[in-house]
């Protein structure tokens, strides 16, 4: 079992590079198997498979919304990596740690693809593991010098932990980058406040009925997504804004320089190929 600490040792720079390299080499997110959600117990079990010519893998993630009240993390999971030709198991990784590395790394790749090189002012919504990971990952690709935190009861403690300030939603008005890392089901801020060059990252939801950003933000910024098909099936932020496939640009499009477009909303829902790429990188580095 590769423990959480070993997974985290890969670090965001290497995780971002692994994702970029996989897309540059031709990995096709549109051909990926769909995530399978199963309602059970105190929440939902997500089954996320993926494979390439070398390795195959599956992540099993349990999401239990009531866990924090019990003093437990909301997300637990395991990842099993196999040799693809033989399907012999190669490694088992801590799934929650893999998600905590993978999700911010994908966001950081998106930021690196579309944000101005000098972007330095970050506003983060949320105070959990993903919020922390996003601050660290975005710092790995941009010279962030000023961070403000928008949250609820833990905002001050979180801000103190990372050397940031507490702010309200209106702080997006002078942000270079906004990272939304919450379980919100309604928009967190008014998109009319955003500057014309602000980049927004939204990672909190993979449900059609939930969103962190409003229609104004989607239409103003345009959307960068992992897969057009998956985004239009799972990304409530985009579905509720009424966008279609022709309105979306993918990570693969930008990595392979297939378009000059540079959308400013990085909307991700999490896909199995991302876990596979980073799990393989962790195992190879161990």
Secondary structure, DSSP 8 states (H G I E B T S, - for coil): -B-HHHHHTT-HHHHHHHHHHHHHTT--GGGS---EEEEETTEEEEEEEEE-SSEEEEEEEEE-TTGGGGTS-SEEEEEEEEETTT--EEEEEEHHHHHHHHHHHHHHHHHHHHS-TT--EEEEE--SHHHHHHHHHHHTTS---EEEEE-STTHHHHHHHHT-EE--GGGGGG-SEEEE-S--SS-SS-GGGS-TT-EEEE-S--STT--SS-HHHHHHH-EEES-HHHHHHH-HHHHTTT--GGGEEEHHHHHTT------SEEE----HHHHHHHHHHHHHH-
